[in-house]
Amino acid sequence: MSGHDLLRGRKALVTGGGRGIGLAIVRAFVREGAQVAVTDLDPGAAEAAAGEHGERARAFRLDVTDGAETEGVFDAALEWMQGLDLVAANAGISTMNRVVALSEEEWDSNMAVNAKGVFLTNREAVRRFLASGTEGVIVNTASLAGKIGAPLLAHYAASKFAVVGFTQSLAKEVGEHGIRVNAICPGFVRTSMQEREIVWEGRLRGMTPDAVRDEYVSATPLGRIEEPEDIAEIAVFLASDLARFLTGESINASGGVLMD
Ligand SMILES: NC(=O)c1ccc[n+]([C@@H]2O[C@H](COP(=O)([O-])OP(=O)(O)OC[C@H]3O[C@@H](n4cnc5c(N)ncnc54)[C@H](O)[C@@H]3O)[C@@H](O)[C@H]2O)c1
């Protein structure tokens, strides 16, 4: 797809930008004219993603569960870009288990990356927007599991419901400054996370991974697995002035798996 300059001159930071949905967001933001700080827990993935775009992107290693590291990376990214207009808080993890078998460690790790990580990234973004008087934009990656419960994913769903509530609350807090905060709720997206999930789910339900994926397609009115690029285009829309009067929304982006 060719760009429409929807984000021309914007300075953006993306978390979990090294692969999957984050990588697609990085590519789409650059295509639309943005300069992008590509951050990821995996420095090699961040380097490879940024390396596609020459001077338009730079890699930073960032673990979003660490507040001090988050602050330091925002400092470094702002110094490089000389500003910040746009943040995509996308980093996330999942595991699958029935609640009766769920460990405290699984609960804590999902909550740490998916809920606390979004809080820390958004806090840092808003601090910078307020300090510079920027009418900035935040796009969080939630999930359909942030809107409706999902078996084997109770801990993940709890962390994603947290993202939806946080997004609404922060949007109400900062709207008066012209700062917009929205979230995207993807469905069944073809990424490394999904590759892991279909194996776990197959094991827990006595099915093959392919049969699990077939179920995902059957549950999708548009009749295919979602691609990371499907999400990235919605991130571009939310980040752009086309969405200038949208805030606090958590938009289902799932080919119709969930419609309200
Ligand atoms: N794939 C799906 O079907 C799906 C559906 C709904 C929501 N999501 C959400 O989309 C987002 C991206 O998921 P994906 O499918 O692209 O996953 P992925 O596992 O393919 O990629 C996630 C990226 O985040 C990075 N990451 C993990 N922990 C991190 C941390 N602590 N700090 C910084 N980076 C970290 C990983 O290194 C990786 O590069 C997540 O928030 C996920 O919950 C995915």
The ligand as a Tripos MOL2 file, in Angstrom:
@<TRIPOS>MOLECULE
LIG
   44    48     1     0     0
SMALL
NO_CHARGES

@<TRIPOS>ATOM
      1 N1         -1.8220  -11.8370   17.8650 N.am      1 LIG1
      2 C1         -3.0700  -11.6900   18.2670 C.2       1 LIG1
      3 O1         -3.9510  -12.4690   17.8760 O.2       1 LIG1
      4 C2         -3.4590  -10.5700   19.1990 C.ar      1 LIG1
      5 C3         -4.8300  -10.4100   19.4660 C.ar      1 LIG1
      6 C4         -5.2290   -9.3770   20.3190 C.ar      1 LIG1
      7 C5         -4.2770   -8.5470   20.8760 C.ar      1 LIG1
      8 N2         -2.9500   -8.7230   20.6050 N.ar      1 LIG1
      9 C6         -2.0080   -7.8040   21.2390 C.3       1 LIG1
     10 O2         -1.2180   -7.1920   20.2490 O.3       1 LIG1
     11 C7          0.0360   -6.8060   20.8090 C.3       1 LIG1
     12 C8          1.1570   -7.3320   19.9250 C.3       1 LIG1
     13 O3          1.0560   -8.7470   19.9010 O.3       1 LIG1
     14 P1          1.6900   -9.6670   18.7450 P.3       1 LIG1
     15 O4          0.6660  -10.6630   18.3880 O.co2     1 LIG1
     16 O5          2.3040   -8.8070   17.6950 O.co2     1 LIG1
     17 O6          2.7990  -10.4130   19.6240 O.3       1 LIG1
     18 P2          4.3070  -10.8850   19.2780 P.3       1 LIG1
     19 O7          4.6630  -11.7880   20.4090 O.co2     1 LIG1
     20 O8          4.3680  -11.4090   17.8980 O.co2     1 LIG1
     21 O9          5.1380   -9.5300   19.3840 O.3       1 LIG1
     22 C9          5.1890   -8.8390   20.6100 C.3       1 LIG1
     23 C10         6.4640   -8.0050   20.6990 C.3       1 LIG1
     24 O10         6.4630   -7.3870   22.0020 O.3       1 LIG1
     25 C11         7.7500   -7.5600   22.5740 C.3       1 LIG1
     26 N3          7.6670   -7.5840   24.0510 N.ar      1 LIG1
     27 C12         7.2880   -8.6200   24.8410 C.ar      1 LIG1
     28 N4          7.4230   -8.2720   26.1310 N.ar      1 LIG1
     29 C13         7.8880   -7.0000   26.1500 C.ar      1 LIG1
     30 C14         8.2550   -6.1060   27.1860 C.ar      1 LIG1
     31 N5          8.1830   -6.4510   28.4930 N.pl3     1 LIG1
     32 N6          8.6930   -4.8650   26.8480 N.ar      1 LIG1
     33 C15         8.7830   -4.5120   25.5410 C.ar      1 LIG1
     34 N7          8.4990   -5.3210   24.5200 N.ar      1 LIG1
     35 C16         8.0490   -6.5630   24.8320 C.ar      1 LIG1
     36 C17         8.2820   -8.8660   22.0250 C.3       1 LIG1
     37 O11         9.7150   -8.9040   22.0880 O.3       1 LIG1
     38 C18         7.7380   -8.8390   20.6040 C.3       1 LIG1
     39 O12         8.6560   -8.2430   19.7040 O.3       1 LIG1
     40 C19         0.0510   -7.3550   22.2280 C.3       1 LIG1
     41 O13        -0.3140   -6.3330   23.1310 O.3       1 LIG1
     42 C20        -1.0110   -8.4370   22.1800 C.3       1 LIG1
     43 O14        -1.5550   -8.6950   23.4480 O.3       1 LIG1
     44 C21        -2.5230   -9.7180   19.7720 C.ar      1 LIG1
@<TRIPOS>BOND
     1     1     2 1
     2     2     3 2
     3     2     4 1
     4     4     5 ar
     5     4    44 ar
     6     5     6 ar
     7     6     7 ar
     8     7     8 ar
     9     8     9 1
    10     8    44 ar
    11     9    10 1
    12     9    42 1
    13    10    11 1
    14    11    12 1
    15    11    40 1
    16    12    13 1
    17    13    14 1
    18    14    15 2
    19    14    16 1
    20    14    17 1
    21    17    18 1
    22    18    19 2
    23    18    20 1
    24    18    21 1
    25    21    22 1
    26    22    23 1
    27    23    24 1
    28    23    38 1
    29    24    25 1
    30    25    26 1
    31    25    36 1
    32    26    27 ar
    33    26    35 ar
    34    27    28 ar
    35    28    29 ar
    36    29    30 ar
    37    29    35 ar
    38    30    31 1
    39    30    32 ar
    40    32    33 ar
    41    33    34 ar
    42    34    35 ar
    43    36    37 1
    44    36    38 1
    45    38    39 1
    46    40    41 1
    47    40    42 1
    48    42    43 1
@<TRIPOS>SUBSTRUCTURE
     1 LIG1         1 GROUP 0 **** ****
